[in-house]
């Protein structure tokens, strides 16, 4: 019986990229469209920005998405998404992260990109990276093709692990799975995988690496 190929799950933001991609995507869209509302982004309440760093990211992400891209036509958002994916590929990717990705792909691994970032641009980047299987937070559109918010749950924490397990057929154990992430939010995924790799880990993740037996990679 042929052996199943290894499974490799990559997070995106600050794992394969050098920075979080959501706010650059929003700001870039506003600038690309030369919209006056782009100036309002810098007047976001300090409390909202603090929530982005320490609080409920799902709530903040939804508020920012609706405030600055709400009502925008799909063709415009998709046009910017194509350009943004090109910019990420050119300037944002971690060099060693790309080396690891290409090595796994060359070895025939089943590669999955699992991220809390939005599908509208993640799917474009995944195409450029040669990754066919993508799990991401989804954008919601109305019947007129206008962006109205988030569709479903934010793909992070337990939700990300739930989606990975569902894609793989609900395995109880992450046998033959290697997972890469920088964030404590992915502890459920990293702990479940047979090989969990903390990539340039955040302080909150680094403090838990030893107790969970995670490998640390400095890309």
Secondary structure as the mmCIF struct_conf table of DSSP 4:
data_model
#
loop_
_struct_conf.conf_type_id
_struct_conf.id
_struct_conf.beg_label_comp_id
_struct_conf.beg_label_asym_id
_struct_conf.beg_label_seq_id
_struct_conf.end_label_comp_id
_struct_conf.end_label_asym_id
_struct_conf.end_label_seq_id
HELX_LH_PP_P HELX_LH_PP_P1 UNK A 2 UNK A 6
STRN STRN1 UNK A 7 UNK A 10
TURN_TY1_P TURN_TY1_P1 UNK A 13 UNK A 16
STRN STRN2 UNK A 17 UNK A 17
BEND BEND1 UNK A 18 UNK A 19
HELX_RH_AL_P HELX_RH_AL_P1 UNK A 22 UNK A 33
TURN_TY1_P TURN_TY1_P2 UNK A 34 UNK A 34
HELX_RH_3T_P HELX_RH_3T_P1 UNK A 36 UNK A 43
HELX_RH_AL_P HELX_RH_AL_P2 UNK A 46 UNK A 54
BEND BEND2 UNK A 55 UNK A 55
HELX_RH_AL_P HELX_RH_AL_P3 UNK A 57 UNK A 69
TURN_TY1_P TURN_TY1_P3 UNK A 70 UNK A 71
STRN STRN3 UNK A 73 UNK A 73
HELX_RH_AL_P HELX_RH_AL_P4 UNK A 74 UNK A 91
TURN_TY1_P TURN_TY1_P4 UNK A 92 UNK A 92
STRN STRN4 UNK A 93 UNK A 93
HELX_RH_AL_P HELX_RH_AL_P5 UNK A 95 UNK A 106
TURN_TY1_P TURN_TY1_P5 UNK A 107 UNK A 108
STRN STRN5 UNK A 110 UNK A 118
HELX_RH_AL_P HELX_RH_AL_P6 UNK A 119 UNK A 129
TURN_TY1_P TURN_TY1_P6 UNK A 130 UNK A 130
STRN STRN6 UNK A 133 UNK A 141
TURN_TY1_P TURN_TY1_P7 UNK A 143 UNK A 144
BEND BEND3 UNK A 145 UNK A 145
STRN STRN7 UNK A 146 UNK A 146
STRN STRN8 UNK A 147 UNK A 151
BEND BEND4 UNK A 152 UNK A 152
BEND BEND5 UNK A 155 UNK A 156
HELX_RH_AL_P HELX_RH_AL_P7 UNK A 157 UNK A 167
TURN_TY1_P TURN_TY1_P8 UNK A 168 UNK A 169
BEND BEND6 UNK A 172 UNK A 173
STRN STRN9 UNK A 174 UNK A 181
BEND BEND7 UNK A 182 UNK A 182
HELX_RH_3T_P HELX_RH_3T_P2 UNK A 184 UNK A 186
HELX_RH_AL_P HELX_RH_AL_P8 UNK A 187 UNK A 192
STRN STRN10 UNK A 193 UNK A 199
BEND BEND8 UNK A 200 UNK A 200
HELX_RH_AL_P HELX_RH_AL_P9 UNK A 203 UNK A 212
TURN_TY1_P TURN_TY1_P9 UNK A 213 UNK A 213
STRN STRN11 UNK A 215 UNK A 217
#
